[in-house]
């Protein structure tokens, strides 16, 4: 079995079927044996699911000891009944684990606007919290218990050595449709045994999320339930990291970035109906903000995504998207490359179209992994993002999602 969140010191977890979803696991619990520093980022949608509201309030002290998540019902647009349901999840978890209510991170995923099945979820917590385990299979149970339309579970694990201490990070994620920069219908839960100051953990998570999960897109829709949460329980017993000037901090941030990038790519590769995984890179930009904005504008273009689905080397759609991004963009300076994982073909050089074999390009675009690389030639900064194509299968799937 692969390493996962159970290989991080001081964590136990469990994933179980409670009846909210038919024949599939639908309840995940991740528990730290000691109180942990905690941080989270949330959806930018103005319509917030009830668990998001509860978690935001609970994490005001930047501490937590458990993450609980149900699948099969988003508990969004559910009114007072949904609010009471989210609070009931917190209450029973707090009571059974003997921890304060504000130590509970709660999340939900599934259909929006359906009455929340409070009784089933609460009973599921009562039955399954006593089963918490550090066995590897328990980590995989959690990864499966948070899925909705996903076709596979998404797990990751990294570690590193520092001053005779082994520091580990593990994570799980879900997401397939409703994926868009600024978060989307996705959840990710990360645990680490690293010892880090609370506010610095929040700053670090935000930094890494902006460059990983906020750089992916499947369909341009942002959901009501998105959350990335992390707990750091300090059980690696490294010296407390309080500043970005600490050399250990940069290694931790690098490893967190590696883990989140891995999980973000898994989400894109599982995009609803997708036939291609597309990497977008913008380089030689004046600053990183411009590069990131252009990556997101190109990757979210419906015309670009449908061109990749149809293996159509219509690079004009890419340039048009850039010109509409609201950032400085000098068409006469840019170079543009399109291809697969092994070969890129230059189609534009400093504003001048290049001659290329369109049949050869269509052959490259048959591959499942595509690359689009734009050079701005106006600076030294760069950004990378990931997305999928937009297929007829996506349209068919989402036209009958609830029926």
TANORSUL-V484840 format. One record per residue. SS is DSSP state (hx for helix, st for strand, lp for the rest). NEAR is the number of other ideal C-beta (glycine too) atoms within 12 Angstrom. Layout:
ss:SS near:NEAR
ss:SS near:NEAR
//
This chain:
ss:lp near:15
ss:lp near:20
ss:lp near:21
ss:lp near:40
ss:hx near:54
ss:hx near:36
ss:hx near:32
ss:lp near:43
ss:lp near:31
ss:lp near:31
ss:st near:45
ss:st near:35
ss:st near:48
ss:st near:39
ss:st near:44
ss:st near:37
ss:lp near:26
ss:lp near:35
ss:lp near:23
ss:lp near:37
ss:lp near:29
ss:lp near:11
ss:lp near:10
ss:lp near:24
ss:lp near:36
ss:lp near:37
ss:st near:48
ss:st near:51
ss:st near:49
ss:st near:54
ss:st near:44
ss:st near:40
ss:st near:25
ss:st near:25
ss:st near:27
ss:st near:41
ss:st near:39
ss:st near:42
ss:st near:40
ss:st near:39
ss:st near:35
ss:st near:39
ss:lp near:39
ss:lp near:23
ss:lp near:25
ss:lp near:13
ss:lp near:20
ss:lp near:32
ss:lp near:43
ss:hx near:38
ss:hx near:47
ss:hx near:40
ss:hx near:28
ss:hx near:36
ss:hx near:43
ss:hx near:27
ss:hx near:23
ss:hx near:36
ss:hx near:38
ss:hx near:17
ss:hx near:22
ss:lp near:29
ss:st near:31
ss:st near:45
ss:st near:38
ss:st near:48
ss:st near:51
ss:st near:53
ss:st near:54
ss:st near:51
ss:st near:46
ss:st near:34
ss:st near:39
ss:lp near:42
ss:lp near:45
ss:lp near:36
ss:lp near:25
ss:lp near:31
ss:hx near:17
ss:hx near:15
ss:hx near:21
ss:hx near:36
ss:hx near:27
ss:hx near:22
ss:hx near:36
ss:hx near:44
ss:hx near:29
ss:hx near:34
ss:hx near:48
ss:hx near:39
ss:hx near:27
ss:hx near:31
ss:hx near:42
ss:hx near:28
ss:hx near:19
ss:hx near:26
ss:hx near:32
ss:lp near:16
ss:lp near:28
ss:lp near:19
ss:hx near:29
ss:hx near:26
ss:hx near:33
ss:st near:45
ss:st near:48
ss:st near:52
ss:st near:56
ss:st near:51
ss:st near:46
ss:st near:42
ss:st near:31
ss:lp near:29
ss:lp near:19
ss:lp near:22
ss:lp near:25
ss:lp near:37
ss:lp near:31
ss:hx near:31
ss:hx near:20
ss:hx near:28
ss:hx near:47
ss:hx near:32
ss:hx near:23
ss:hx near:38
ss:hx near:40
ss:hx near:24
ss:hx near:21
ss:hx near:36
ss:hx near:32
ss:hx near:16
ss:hx near:24
ss:lp near:33
ss:st near:25
ss:lp near:26
ss:lp near:21
ss:hx near:24
ss:hx near:22
ss:hx near:34
ss:hx near:40
ss:hx near:32
ss:hx near:36
ss:hx near:50
ss:hx near:41
ss:hx near:33
ss:hx near:43
ss:lp near:52
ss:lp near:40
ss:lp near:39
ss:lp near:34
ss:lp near:36
ss:lp near:22
ss:lp near:19
ss:lp near:34
ss:st near:41
ss:st near:41
ss:st near:39
ss:st near:33
ss:st near:35
ss:st near:27
ss:st near:26
ss:st near:15
ss:st near:26
ss:lp near:17
ss:lp near:10
ss:st near:23
ss:st near:23
ss:st near:38
ss:st near:36
ss:st near:48
ss:st near:47
ss:st near:53
ss:st near:53
ss:st near:51
ss:st near:50
ss:lp near:49
ss:lp near:38
ss:lp near:38
ss:lp near:41
ss:lp near:48
ss:lp near:34
ss:lp near:38
ss:lp near:29
ss:lp near:39
ss:lp near:44
ss:lp near:49
ss:lp near:52
ss:st near:54
ss:st near:52
ss:st near:53
ss:st near:55
ss:st near:52
ss:st near:49
ss:lp near:37
ss:lp near:47
ss:lp near:32
ss:st near:40
ss:lp near:25
ss:hx near:29
ss:hx near:21
ss:hx near:30
ss:hx near:41
ss:hx near:29
ss:hx near:26
ss:hx near:39
ss:hx near:44
ss:hx near:25
ss:hx near:27
ss:hx near:35
ss:hx near:42
ss:hx near:30
ss:lp near:32
ss:lp near:40
ss:hx near:51
ss:hx near:40
ss:hx near:43
ss:st near:51
ss:st near:43
ss:lp near:45
ss:lp near:37
ss:lp near:29
ss:lp near:31
ss:lp near:31
ss:lp near:41
ss:lp near:36
ss:lp near:45
ss:lp near:44
ss:st near:47
ss:st near:47
ss:st near:48
ss:st near:49
ss:st near:46
ss:st near:45
ss:lp near:39
ss:lp near:32
ss:lp near:26
ss:lp near:33
ss:lp near:19
ss:lp near:31
ss:lp near:21
ss:lp near:20
ss:st near:34
ss:lp near:19
ss:lp near:17
ss:lp near:20
ss:lp near:10
ss:lp near:23
ss:hx near:16
ss:hx near:28
ss:hx near:29
ss:hx near:19
ss:hx near:27
ss:hx near:40
ss:hx near:33
ss:hx near:23
ss:hx near:32
ss:hx near:45
ss:hx near:30
ss:hx near:25
ss:hx near:44
ss:hx near:44
ss:hx near:31
ss:hx near:31
ss:hx near:44
ss:hx near:44
ss:hx near:31
ss:hx near:35
ss:hx near:52
ss:hx near:46
ss:hx near:32
ss:lp near:32
ss:lp near:47
ss:lp near:35
ss:lp near:27
ss:lp near:36
ss:lp near:27
ss:lp near:36
ss:st near:32
ss:st near:45
ss:st near:37
ss:st near:43
ss:st near:33
ss:st near:44
ss:st near:29
ss:st near:26
ss:st near:33
ss:lp near:24
ss:lp near:20
ss:hx near:25
ss:hx near:22
ss:hx near:30
ss:hx near:37
ss:hx near:31
ss:hx near:34
ss:hx near:47
ss:hx near:44
ss:hx near:36
ss:hx near:37
ss:hx near:46
ss:hx near:48
ss:lp near:39
ss:lp near:35
ss:hx near:26
ss:hx near:26
ss:hx near:42
ss:hx near:39
ss:hx near:24
ss:hx near:30
ss:hx near:45
ss:hx near:30
ss:lp near:21
ss:lp near:26
ss:lp near:23
ss:lp near:35
ss:lp near:27
ss:lp near:37
ss:hx near:21
ss:hx near:29
ss:hx near:41
ss:hx near:32
ss:hx near:21
ss:hx near:34
ss:hx near:39
ss:hx near:21
ss:lp near:20
ss:lp near:28
ss:lp near:14
ss:lp near:26
ss:lp near:21
ss:lp near:30
ss:lp near:22
ss:hx near:25
ss:hx near:15
ss:hx near:23
ss:lp near:34
ss:st near:32
ss:st near:43
ss:st near:31
ss:st near:42
ss:st near:31
ss:st near:29
ss:lp near:16
ss:lp near:12
ss:lp near:21
ss:st near:25
ss:st near:31
ss:st near:24
ss:st near:34
ss:st near:31
ss:st near:21
ss:lp near:19
ss:lp near:19
ss:st near:15
ss:st near:18
ss:lp near:21
ss:lp near:13
ss:lp near:24
ss:lp near:14
ss:hx near:19
ss:hx near:13
ss:hx near:19
ss:hx near:30
ss:hx near:23
ss:hx near:18
ss:hx near:30
ss:lp near:35
ss:lp near:22
ss:lp near:24
ss:lp near:23
ss:st near:27
ss:st near:43
ss:st near:30
ss:st near:48
ss:st near:36
ss:st near:46
ss:st near:31
ss:lp near:39
ss:lp near:23
ss:lp near:27
ss:lp near:21
ss:lp near:15
ss:st near:23
ss:st near:28
ss:st near:37
ss:st near:34
ss:st near:42
ss:st near:45
ss:st near:45
ss:st near:43
ss:lp near:41
ss:lp near:36
ss:lp near:26
ss:hx near:17
ss:hx near:19
ss:hx near:31
ss:hx near:19
ss:hx near:12
ss:hx near:24
ss:hx near:24
ss:hx near:13
ss:lp near:8
ss:lp near:21
ss:lp near:13
ss:lp near:7
//
